Amino acid sequence: MTTAHKEFAVESYELGVLDYLLKPFSFERFLKAINKALHKINRRPANFDDKPADDFIFLKADKKVYKIDLEDILYAEATGDYVKVITLEGQYTANITLKKLLEELPANLFMRVHKSYLISANKIKFFEGNYIKVGQTDIPIGAAYREEIFARLKEKNGK
């Protein structure tokens, strides 16, 4: 909901409004509300057979907002206060946490595999030792994530 009347905010949430934007609002605040709505639409139990409601996300990087197709995302890597999102077309560096990015992505398509990495489950080529091959890159598997990764992959294969 967008409005210039702050006095209706509490009532709006009682009516199930997802977000309340008080005019004037910044583009960054608007984008946050859009991503919140997309996340709510895409939120489902982690099941590889689910289809996301949308096949893209918006990502603010380099003072621009990019529309990135989910099928183009290979992986994302945390680097300090930023996340590098590596796609088939290139890479984008965004001021977002890996946790927040993962919340905006459909759980059935993406998984955290390391404290500094998340990957597209559809882009896994193979496992070797403590690494997952995604595209041309070896992504380390964190010990804390190993059990969940293999459980999800077994679930996908129906075993």
C-alpha positions as CSV (number, residue, x, y, z in Angstrom):
1,M,0.0,0.0,0.0
2,T,1.2,3.5,-0.8
3,T,-0.2,6.5,0.9
4,A,0.5,9.9,2.4
5,H,-1.5,9.1,5.5
6,K,0.6,7.5,8.2
7,E,-2.4,7.2,10.6
8,F,-3.8,4.2,8.6
9,A,-0.6,2.0,8.9
10,V,-1.7,-0.1,11.9
11,E,-5.2,-0.7,10.4
12,S,-3.6,-1.7,7.0
13,Y,-1.6,-4.5,8.6
14,E,-4.8,-5.8,10.3
15,L,-6.2,-6.1,6.8
16,G,-3.3,-8.2,5.6
17,V,-1.3,-5.5,3.8
18,L,2.2,-6.8,3.0
19,D,4.0,-3.5,3.2
20,Y,3.1,0.2,3.9
21,L,4.9,2.8,1.9
22,L,4.5,6.4,3.2
23,K,4.9,9.0,0.5
24,P,7.3,10.3,-0.4
25,F,9.4,7.1,-0.5
26,S,12.8,6.3,-2.1
27,F,13.2,3.9,-5.0
28,E,15.3,1.7,-2.7
29,R,12.3,1.5,-0.2
30,F,10.0,0.7,-3.2
31,L,12.4,-2.0,-4.4
32,K,12.5,-3.5,-0.9
33,A,8.7,-3.7,-0.9
34,I,8.6,-5.3,-4.3
35,N,11.2,-7.9,-3.3
36,K,9.3,-8.6,-0.1
37,A,6.2,-9.3,-2.2
38,L,8.1,-11.5,-4.7
39,H,9.6,-13.4,-1.7
40,K,6.1,-14.0,-0.3
41,I,4.8,-15.2,-3.6
42,N,7.8,-17.6,-4.1
43,R,7.8,-18.9,-0.5
44,R,6.9,-22.5,-0.4
45,P,8.2,-25.7,1.2
46,A,11.6,-26.7,-0.2
47,N,10.6,-29.0,-3.0
48,F,12.6,-29.2,-6.2
49,D,9.4,-29.9,-8.2
50,D,7.8,-26.6,-7.3
51,K,7.8,-23.8,-9.9
52,P,8.5,-20.3,-8.7
53,A,5.8,-17.7,-9.2
54,D,8.3,-15.5,-11.0
55,D,11.4,-16.5,-12.9
56,F,13.4,-13.4,-12.1
57,I,14.6,-11.1,-9.3
58,F,15.5,-7.4,-9.2
59,L,19.0,-6.7,-7.9
60,K,20.5,-3.3,-7.1
61,A,24.1,-3.2,-8.2
62,D,26.4,-0.5,-9.5
63,K,23.8,2.2,-8.9
64,K,21.4,0.4,-11.2
65,V,18.6,-2.1,-10.7
66,Y,19.0,-5.2,-12.8
67,K,16.3,-7.8,-13.7
68,I,18.1,-11.1,-13.4
69,D,16.6,-14.3,-14.7
70,L,16.7,-17.1,-12.1
71,E,17.8,-19.6,-14.7
72,D,20.9,-17.5,-15.5
73,I,22.2,-17.5,-11.9
74,L,25.1,-19.9,-11.3
75,Y,26.1,-19.0,-7.8
76,A,26.6,-16.1,-5.4
77,E,29.6,-15.4,-3.2
78,A,29.7,-13.2,-0.1
79,T,32.6,-10.7,-0.1
80,G,32.6,-8.6,3.0
81,D,29.5,-6.4,3.0
82,Y,28.7,-7.3,-0.6
83,V,27.5,-10.3,-2.6
84,K,28.8,-11.1,-6.1
85,V,26.0,-12.8,-8.1
86,I,27.6,-14.8,-10.9
87,T,25.3,-15.4,-13.9
88,L,25.7,-16.8,-17.4
89,E,25.9,-13.2,-18.7
90,G,28.4,-11.8,-16.2
91,Q,28.6,-10.8,-12.5
92,Y,26.8,-8.2,-10.4
93,T,28.1,-6.9,-7.1
94,A,25.3,-5.9,-4.7
95,N,25.2,-4.4,-1.2
96,I,23.1,-7.2,0.3
97,T,23.9,-10.1,2.6
98,L,23.9,-13.7,1.3
99,K,21.2,-14.6,3.8
100,K,18.9,-11.8,2.5
101,L,19.6,-12.8,-1.1
102,L,18.7,-16.4,-0.3
103,E,15.5,-15.3,1.3
104,E,14.5,-13.6,-2.0
105,L,15.3,-16.6,-4.1
106,P,13.0,-19.6,-4.4
107,A,14.0,-22.3,-1.9
108,N,13.3,-25.1,-4.5
109,L,16.0,-23.7,-6.8
110,F,18.8,-22.3,-4.6
111,M,20.7,-23.6,-1.6
112,R,23.4,-22.4,0.7
113,V,26.5,-24.7,0.5
114,H,29.0,-22.7,2.5
115,K,29.0,-19.6,4.8
116,S,30.2,-17.6,1.8
117,Y,28.3,-19.3,-1.1
118,L,24.9,-20.2,-2.4
119,I,24.3,-22.1,-5.6
120,S,21.6,-22.8,-8.2
121,A,20.7,-26.5,-7.6
122,N,20.0,-26.8,-11.4
123,K,23.6,-25.8,-12.3
124,I,25.4,-28.5,-10.3
125,K,27.7,-30.5,-12.7
126,F,29.2,-32.8,-10.1
127,F,30.6,-33.3,-6.6
128,E,34.2,-34.0,-5.9
129,G,35.6,-34.2,-2.4
130,N,34.5,-31.1,-0.6
131,Y,33.6,-29.2,-3.7
132,I,30.6,-28.8,-6.0
133,K,31.3,-28.0,-9.7
134,V,29.0,-25.2,-10.8
135,G,29.7,-23.9,-14.3
136,Q,33.5,-23.7,-14.5
137,T,33.9,-23.0,-10.8
138,D,34.6,-25.3,-7.8
139,I,32.5,-24.1,-4.9
140,P,33.5,-25.3,-1.5
141,I,31.0,-27.3,0.6
142,G,30.9,-26.1,4.2
143,A,30.9,-28.8,6.9
144,A,27.8,-27.2,8.5
145,Y,25.9,-27.5,5.2
146,R,27.0,-30.9,3.9
147,E,24.2,-33.0,5.5
148,E,21.4,-30.7,4.3
149,I,22.8,-30.6,0.8
150,F,22.9,-34.3,0.4
151,A,19.5,-34.7,2.1
152,R,18.0,-32.3,-0.4
153,L,19.6,-34.0,-3.4
154,K,18.4,-37.4,-2.2
155,E,14.9,-35.9,-1.9
156,K,15.1,-34.7,-5.5
157,N,16.1,-38.1,-6.7
158,G,13.3,-39.7,-4.6
159,K,15.7,-41.8,-2.5
